[in-house]
Amino acid sequence: MVGKSSILMRYTDDLFSQSYIMSIGVDFKYKTVEINGKRLRLQIWDTAGQDRFRTITAAYYRGAEGIIIVYSVDSNESFQNTHSWLADMNKHVEQKIPVALVGNKCDLVSERQVTSDMGRKYAEEHNCLYFETSAKTGNGINQLFTSIASEILRHKEEPVAATEFTRPSAATQNEKSGHSTTTQVSDTKPKGKCCGH
């Protein structure tokens, strides 16, 4: 387990549990935030990472305005599995949207298998934002969601065709299967969605 659901729970409820149950199917949560003086309501979908749920979760890519792909820094296998999630995303998402690659469990320093440089380089190669987080300590969680919500908002406010949107390079960021999360963002009027795996 990469801790995708724990990231969401830490962000929306500021809670953490060592015994969090693996996601089955799809769940979602809301959080209202203020970005650049605008009040937004994030709708964050938490999709199951197991292969048997892929046909279900694929449908949630449609309409997503941002995607978060999570791996665990203590599992090289989960890092390698991000390849297939990115491939799924490219197959189902028709327009370019902000994507964040997240190395979770950065608190497990002595158990780390994936270095920050490896994650950052891979994110840069795939035009993803890059973050490292710890759902346990809360480290990096707010920065992750604030950054991707800001990118989604910027994308929505640019009338230039979505096909011309370029994800920012991971280099500009200060910062046992890979999974993704979809995030939908809306202020009191416009709507948007973000998804994570």
Secondary structure, DSSP 8 states (H G I E B T S, - for coil): ---HHHHHHHHHH----TT-----SEEEEEEEEEETTEEEEEEEEEE--SGGGHHHHGGGGTT-SEEEEEEETT-HHHHHTHHHHHHHHHHH--S---EEEEEE-TT-GGG--S-HHHHHHHHHHTT-EEEE--TTT-TTHHHHHHHHHHHHHHHHH--S-GGG-----GGGS-----EEEEEEEEESSS--EEEE-
